[in-house]
Amino acid sequence: MKPEREDNLVDVLDRLLNRGIILNADLIISVAGVPLIGINLKAALASIETMLDYGMMEAWDENSLMFRENPGPCIPGGAKVLS
Amino acid sequence: MNEGAEIGEGRYLYSIINNGVKLSFGCIGINENTVYTVPYKDIAAVVHSCQASAYGTTDDDKAKEWLLSHNYVIDRAGKQFGTVLPFSFDCLTRGNDDTVKNWLSQNYEKLKGELGRLRDRDEYSVQIFCDQDALVVKNPGSYSELKGMKEMIEKLPKGAAYLFQRRFELTVKEAISTGIMRLASECCSLIIEHVEEMKPEKNTSQVPEKFKGKKPVVALACLVHKDRVEKLGEVLDRIDKREGLAVRFTGPWAPFSFVRLKEI
């Protein structure tokens, strides 16, 4: 079996928002108020939230190492900014 | 940042490469910015110049475009220079190339160490799904218990049948849960022989049509040496051919899940 690179948005999103190098706070751009990208991408992920609500996708529960049904909204990692 | 304060210069960070070359990749960055390297000794940061301000938009399509651009730049650098250390989306520094160079200098040993540790390794995603029925049928104990319960319920009057039906449903759920745990454990022990590191993935991706209706059993991010990918593929092929199971194997990705550099 050969691995495929489908580059679907959800695969990419999960890696880019939640993983990789994260900078020390002193170097990060400080933006007063809301992490802009986080909120906007949450809207973009609304379709995923809907799929979760309808049980079409199941989220991975880190504690039990199992998938669990209807876990609630999917919250993205958001931008690396400080208020 | 204080309101009214001038927004200064900044650098958007994509990745760190294990090469001290000074070059430009062209206009492949977010918003078609020119992406280039800022070298320090034998490593370099892959960046584009921008304002010292996080990227934000109300346009979903724009947000998606930015993410895919970020990923594309990481892939391009990886193809040319081997395994890179990828940044999360929207990491910026204030200042200019010298700021980036100073940061590289301060963290050189850590970065070089990670680049060495992850050389020739990529991240792969493994998701395994199973037909719900197969989970129960394959467990003879559960199957005969459930068969017995079902036959008994069919003979009961309505009221009693309803109560036992609820118990039956809970028993099915438990059998599936037990089946999933057993299967997950078995698959993990087969996979771990061929990977260097393995982590559960938090969220499933959008499931392709061919897997719809199947129960997710396990989702893993795996760090795999390039020489062992084929062997891992063979193991996954054997799992995929088992009755009721299906495997989704994607990658390679830069080692997002395995970079041990947080808050540097």
Interface residues (C-beta under 8 A of the other chain):
Chain A: M1 K2 P3 E4 R5 E6 D7 N8 L9 V10 D11 V12 L13 D14 R15 L16 L17 N18 R19 G20 I21 I22 L23 N24 A25 L27 I28 I29 S30 V31 A32 P35 L36 I37 N40 L41 A43 A44 I48 M51 M56 M57 E58 A59 W60 E62 L65 M66 F67 C74 G77 A79 K80 V81
Chain B: M1 N2 E3 G10 L13 I16 A52 S53 A54 Y55 G56 T57 T58 D59 D60 A63 K64 L67 L68 H70 N71 L85 P86 F87 S88 F89 D90 C91 L92 T93 R94 W103 Y124 S125 S177 I180 M181 A184 P200 E201 K202 N203 T204 S205 Q206 V207 P208 K212 K215 P216 V217 V218 A219 V229 G233 E234 L236 D237 D240 V247 F249 T250 G251 P252 W253 A254 F256 S257 V259 L261 K262 E263 I264
